[in-house]
Amino acid sequence: MDQDAIINYVTDTFAGVEVTRPTDGPGAGDTFFIYDPQHDLDPKRQFPFATIVTKDYGDFDNASQVNRPDVFRLNIGVSRDTFRTLFGHAPGEESAGSATYDYAALDQLMPHPVYAPQSFVCVLNPSPQTFEVVKPLLAEACSMAAARYERKQTTREPE
């Protein structure tokens, strides 16, 4: 699958999703999926439920070697329970398998090399078959973002 197919899937499947693709700054070229059905939130202040990154971020986030030609990484924020079910340990906990992930491997669902403690998973260049596995994770991530949005709406001060 390519990035556009993933973007189209998310926007066609989940209502209320904003897609931002900065053209400058550190996130230039990356894609951020934010739940914002009323278009009333500042996208720069929102935490995305999923992203597509197209480059390494220095020493901070380079384990996936996304700087390779035509490589991108789909990142998805899932629940702690889902993370535990997928990988056999809680987010942020070390496991025997944690040290063995090849974060540069294509088409393999794995904990995010940096944001696993926040329950993020990732896959580089997912195949159509792997994307079928990812679809319910995207649904969960969007649902969690929608719940956060609703909580913010009910606690927001009237203007």
Residue pairs with C-beta under 8 A, 6 or more apart in sequence:
1 125
1 126
1 127
1 128
1 131
3 31
3 52
3 54
3 72
6 52
6 74
6 126
6 131
7 19
7 31
7 52
9 131
9 135
9 138
10 17
10 19
10 33
10 50
10 138
10 142
11 17
11 19
13 135
13 138
13 139
14 35
14 138
14 139
14 142
15 37
16 35
16 36
16 37
16 146
16 149
17 33
17 34
17 35
17 36
17 142
18 33
18 34
18 35
18 36
18 39
18 43
19 31
19 32
19 33
19 34
20 31
20 32
20 34
20 43
21 29
21 30
21 31
21 32
22 28
22 29
22 30
22 32
26 57
29 54
29 55
30 51
30 52
30 53
30 54
30 55
31 51
31 52
32 43
32 48
32 51
33 48
33 49
33 50
33 51
33 142
34 41
34 43
34 46
34 47
34 48
34 49
34 145
35 49
35 142
35 145
35 146
35 148
35 149
36 43
36 46
36 149
37 146
37 149
41 149
41 152
48 77
49 76
49 77
49 141
49 142
49 144
49 145
50 74
50 75
50 76
50 77
50 138
50 141
50 142
51 74
51 75
52 72
52 73
52 74
52 75
53 61
53 66
53 72
53 73
53 75
54 66
54 71
54 72
55 66
55 67
56 62
56 64
56 65
56 66
56 67
60 114
61 113
61 114
63 103
63 104
63 113
63 114
64 71
64 73
64 103
64 104
64 113
64 122
64 124
65 71
65 103
65 104
66 72
66 73
66 124
68 104
70 125
71 106
71 124
71 125
72 124
72 125
73 122
73 123
73 124
74 122
74 123
74 124
74 126
74 134
75 112
75 115
75 120
75 121
75 122
76 120
76 121
76 122
76 134
76 137
76 138
76 141
77 115
77 118
77 119
77 120
77 141
77 144
77 145
78 86
78 119
78 120
78 121
78 137
78 140
78 141
78 144
79 119
79 140
79 144
80 90
80 91
80 119
82 119
82 137
82 140
83 90
83 91
83 111
83 116
83 119
83 121
84 90
84 91
86 109
86 121
87 95
87 97
87 110
87 111
88 95
88 97
89 95
89 97
89 98
91 111
91 116
91 117
91 118
91 119
92 116
92 117
98 111
101 110
101 111
101 113
102 108
103 110
103 113
104 124
105 124
106 124
106 125
107 123
107 124
107 125
107 126
107 127
107 130
108 123
108 124
108 130
109 121
109 122
109 123
109 126
109 130
109 133
109 134
110 121
110 122
110 123
111 120
111 121
111 122
112 120
112 121
112 122
113 122
121 137
123 130
123 134
126 134
